[in-house]
């Protein structure tokens, strides 16, 4: 790809000629509009106009995915043609601005009257553009160093109940999990700064337990404190976590936004755990929204270290292949022409995970560089949280030895109990 252009890929649906729609998209999101205007010189168009790179028509849809009053007014009906379209945007139009990048590759495209479906599938970035933005502070290698976990996944969990406990109760749960041998703990996305466990109180309470465990055992358990808030408050919260000896903060990507996440990244050297709650609103419709490849590109430019990808066989709607593709994309360099892996991020699997889903998760990730977060899979283990953590370790050992979990469970009581309890 050109070092001076950013390429975006789309799925479009329209009753009109896809070539015409692709040209409208390129014009709408660069130097053109629906008619040529004053000052729109040939020289300006040469510099600033987007270019349609390719159009690949697909099988048409039987019915339109979305309504369009524009098409209804013009009495334009099907067939509803679908196509994959690639458009290249001049990098100079955008500059080093994440919101402008998002506005360029998405923006008004979703509102075009000529389309009955439009989804941003991917955004391909040259290394020269990626270099203008933040890298992860820790990423995969830094997260491993901080937790001293090597050659296996990080086993983690989520504080449960999701919300409602007071600060000292959350700290007690964190202490219990540390003693159980956990690597990583995170707040739930709905527990950020509640009245019953405010950040100013919760962080010191939890970190006192984390520091005590570290002093006694040498093991640092990484805690992702949910600091989702307005931007200035997030910076203050991150400062508090750092002052207390913490190593990670978490934020809800979709509700803090690109600018908020970029500001947070610039304000702290802690790992930033990116939680994608709400992503389904952007992605679940097959003909509308933003696909994961495009989504992760935008938020990785904001410098996150970990990215949620949901889980195999969990409680969410993702197909196993979608989860697999998301995890593997996180573990690839972001730029199309990158030469190293310094900007890869650690995929975080969650939602209904337990020892029995570890083998398929490893296959999905393609390496051990992932977080495996089992909430109920640890905290609801019939023999307690410590047994829940041990069941994950036993499952991992079985995988490394080439054993099935069922055969390994004959001599591993915690794994056997997990298979009986969760497997049913």
N, C-alpha and C positions, 0 to 999 in steps of 0.2 A: 504494500500500500504506500501511497505518497506520504512523505514526512511532513507535508504541509496541509494534510486534509484528515478529517475525521469521518469515518464511514458508519452509517446507520442502516440497519436492516429492518424491514417492516413486513407484516402481513397486512394486505389491504383487501377489502371487499367493496364492490361497487357495481352498479348496472351499466356503467360507462366504460370506455376504453381504458384499461389500466395504464397505458402509456400516457394518456392525457392526465390521469390522476397523479401519476408520478411527477410529471412536469409541474402540476399545480403545487404539489408538496415541496418540490425543490424551490420553486419561486416564493411560495408563502413563507418559507423558513430561511430565506436568504435575502437577496436584493430586490426581488420582484413582488408584485401584487397582481390583482386580477386584470389590470391594464398597465401599459407602459406609462411611466410618469416623467415629469420634467426632471432633468439632471440624471436620468438613468442612461448614462452614456455607454457606448460599447466598451470603453476602457474600464468603467466601473463594473460592468457585467463580467468582463474577463477576470477581474480580481476577486469579486465578491459573490458571484452567482454559484449556487450549488449545482452539482451535476448528477444526473441520473446515470448510475453505472450499469444496472441490469434490471430486467423485468422477467420473471419466470411465472407464467400463468399456470394455475392449478385447476383442479376440478371445481366447477361452480357450486355454489350453495343452492339448495332447493328453495329456501326462504331467506329473507334478509335477517341478519343477526340483530340489527338495531334499526329503529325507525328514523326517518329523516323528513322533516316537514318541507325541507328544500326540494327533495325529490317528489314529494306528494304534490306540492304546488305546481310543479312542472309536468305532473302526470307521467313520470318516468318509472317504469317497472323493470322486472328481471328480464333475462337471467342475471343472477347475482354472481358476477365474475370475481374470482379470487386470484391473488398473485403475490409472490415474494418480490419485494422491491428493495434495491440498494441505492442509497444516495450519499454522495460525498459533499461535505461542508468544508469550506476554507477555514483553517484553524484561526486565521487572522480575524475572521468575523467575530470570534467568540472570546479570545483572550483567555487569561487564567481565571475564569469565573465559572464555578460549578453551577450556580443558578442559571447563568446564560447558556451553558452547555445543555442543561436539561430543557430550557425553553426552546433551544434550537432544534434538538432532535425529537422533541415532543410537542410542547406548546399548543398552538391552535390546530394542529393536525387532527386532534380528536374531535374537533368541532366542525370540520369541513362537511358541508351539506352533501357533497357528491359521494361520500362514503357511507356504507352501512356497517362497516367494521374496519378497525385499524389498531394494530398492536405493534409496539416497538419491540423487536426481538433481540437485537444486539447492538452494541456500540463498540467499534474497533478503533483503538487509539494508537497513534505512533508513539514511540518512546520519547520523542522530543516534547510531545504534549504531556505525557505522563510525568516527565521530569519537572514540570511546573507545579506539581501538587505534592501534598504530604505523603510520605511513606508510612507504613505501620511503625509504631515505636518499638514493638516487640515482635509481632508476627509469630510465626511458628517457632523459630529457633529461640527467640527471646522468652516466649512463654515456657518452653521446655527448660531453659536455664533457670527461670524464676522459680519453677516448681520442682526442679531437679527430677523430672520425669523424662526418661529417654527410652527409645525402642519399644514403646507401647503407647496406646491412646491415653489421654488424660481422662480419668474417671471423675465425673462430677455429678452434682445434684442441685436441686432448686429448693430453697427454703419453703417448707410446707407446714401449716396451711399458707396459701398464697399471701394472704393479708389478714390482719386481725391480732397477731401477737404483738406484745410490747417489746421494747428494745432488749430488756434483760432476758426475755423468753427466747428471742431470736438468737441472742448470744449463747444461751444454753444449748440450743439446737446446733449452732456452729461448733461449740466445744464437743458435743457428742459426735458430730461428723468427723471432726479432726481425729478424735480417738479411734473412730472406725477405720481410718486410713484413707480418707477421701483426698483427692488432689485439688478439686475446684468446687467452689460453692457460689451460687448466684442468687440474687433476689429474684422474685417473680416480677414480671413486667408491670403488674398493677400495684406493687409495693415500692413506691419511690420515696415520698416524704409525707406519710400519713400522720395524722395528729397523734396516734397512739404509739408511733415509732419513728419520730422525726430523725432525719439524717444526722443532725447535730448531736443527737443522743445515741442513735443506733450504731454509727460508725465507731465511736470510741468503745462502746460496750462490746461489739463483736471483735474489734481489733485487739482488745485486751486479751481475749481468749486465744486469738490467732498467735499473738506474740508469745503468750505463755507456752503454748504448744510448741512453737518454733524454738524457744529457749530450752525447752526440756528435751526435744527430740531432734532438733536440727532441720525439721521438715517445715517448709513454708507452704501453707495452703493458700492458694489464690482465691480471693473473694471478689466477685464482681458486684460491687454495690450499685444499685439502681439509682442513678442521679438524674434521671429524666426530669427536666425543668426548663424554665426560660434560660437563655444563654448565660447571662452573668451569674445566675445561681448555680448552674452546672460547673462553672469555673471555680466558684467558691467550694462547692461540694468536693470537687476533685482535689483541691488544695488540702482539704481536711483529710481525705483518704490518704494522701501522700504523707501528711504530717503524722498520721497514726501508724505509718509503716505499711500501708496497703500497697498493692501492686496492680489493681484493676478497677475500672469503673464500667458500668453498663448504661446504655441509653437506648431508648426506643427510636430507631432510625426515622420511621415515617412521621413521627409526631414532633421530633426535634428538627428534622429537615436537613438538607445538605449544608446550608450555611451554619446551622447550629453545630452540626457534627464537625465541620471543618474548624470552627472556632474552638471547640473542645479539644480537638487534636493539637492545635497550636498552643493550647494553654497547659498541656500536661504531657509528661513522659510516661504516664501509666498506660497499661494496655487498655484499649477501648473495645469493649465487648458489644458488638452491634446486634441488637435484637430487632427482628423484622416484623414484629406483631403488626397486623393490619395489611400485610403484603397481599393477602388473598383478595382484597378489594381492588388491587392493581392488576392481578394476574390470573384469577380463576376463570374469567370469561375467555374462551379460546380466540375470540375475535376483537378483544378490546383490552387496552391497558399496556403493561410493561412486563416483558418476560424477564426471567432471572438473570440471564446473561447481561442484559442492558442495565438492570437494577444494580447488580453487584459492581459493575464498572463504575457507576456514578458514586456509590458509597465507598468503594475502595479508593477513589480519588480523594475522598475526605480523610483517608488515613486510618480506617478501622483495622484492628488486629485480628478479631474473631468475627465470624459471620454465621448466623443461624441458617440452617438448611432444612429444618424439620427432621423427620425420622422415617426409617423403613418400617412399614407395618404399624405406624402409630395412629394417633387419633385424628390426624388432619387429612385433608383431601388429596394430598400429593400422591401421584403414582410413584412406585419405587424407582422407575427410570428417571423421573424428574428430580428426585432427591439425589440420586447418583450423579446426574449431570451437574447439579448445583455444587455438590461437594468437590467434584473434580475440577470445576471451573475455579473455585476458590484456591486450589492448589496449583494453578497455572499462573505464570506472570501475567500481569494485566495488559501490558502493551503487546501488540502483535509482533513487533520486531525486537522484543526484549532479549537480552543475552544472559541474564541471571535470574535468580529466584528471590531476590531481596524484598519483593513486594507481595509475596504470596501471603494469604491469610488462612487462619486455622478454621476449618468448618466445624460448626457446633451442631451435633445431632441431638435432638430432644423430641419429646412427645411420645409417651407410652413406651419408653425404652427400658429394657431389663436385660439380664444375662442372655436370654434366648435370642435377642435381636442383634447381639454383638457380631456373630459370624457374617450375616448379610450386610451389616454396616461396614465391616472391614472390606468386604468385597466392593461395596459401593464407593468407598473412599479411595481404594486402590493402594493405600499405604496406611501406616499407623499414625499419620499426622492428623489426628482429629480429636475433638472433645466428644466424649460419650456421656451424655447427661441423663441419668435415670432418677427421676423424682420419686414416684411411687415404687419404681423398681428397686430402690434402696430403702426409702423410709417406710414402705409398706411390706417389706420382706417379713414373712411370718415369724422369723427368729430375730428380728430387730435390724436396725441400720448397719451395724457392724457386719452382720451376716450378709446383708445386701451388698456391701462393698466387697466382701470376700467372694461372693458368688460371681461378681464381675471379674475379679482376678482369676478365679478358677476357670471361668469360661475362656479367658484370654490364654491361660496356660494350656488348656485343651486345644485351642486353635493352633498354638505354636507347636504342639506335639503331633498335630495331624489327627487328633481324636475328635469324634463327635461329642457334643455336649452330653448326650444320653449315656454314652459309654464312660465318660469321665465322671459323671455324677454318681456312679456306683461307689466311688471312694471319696467323694466330696459332698459332705452333707448339706452345705449351704447352697451349692449349685443344684443339688437334688431337690431341696425344698423350693427353690425358685422355679424349677421346671414344673413341679407339682402345682404350685400356687398360681403362677402367672401363665403357665402353659395351658391351663385348662380354660 
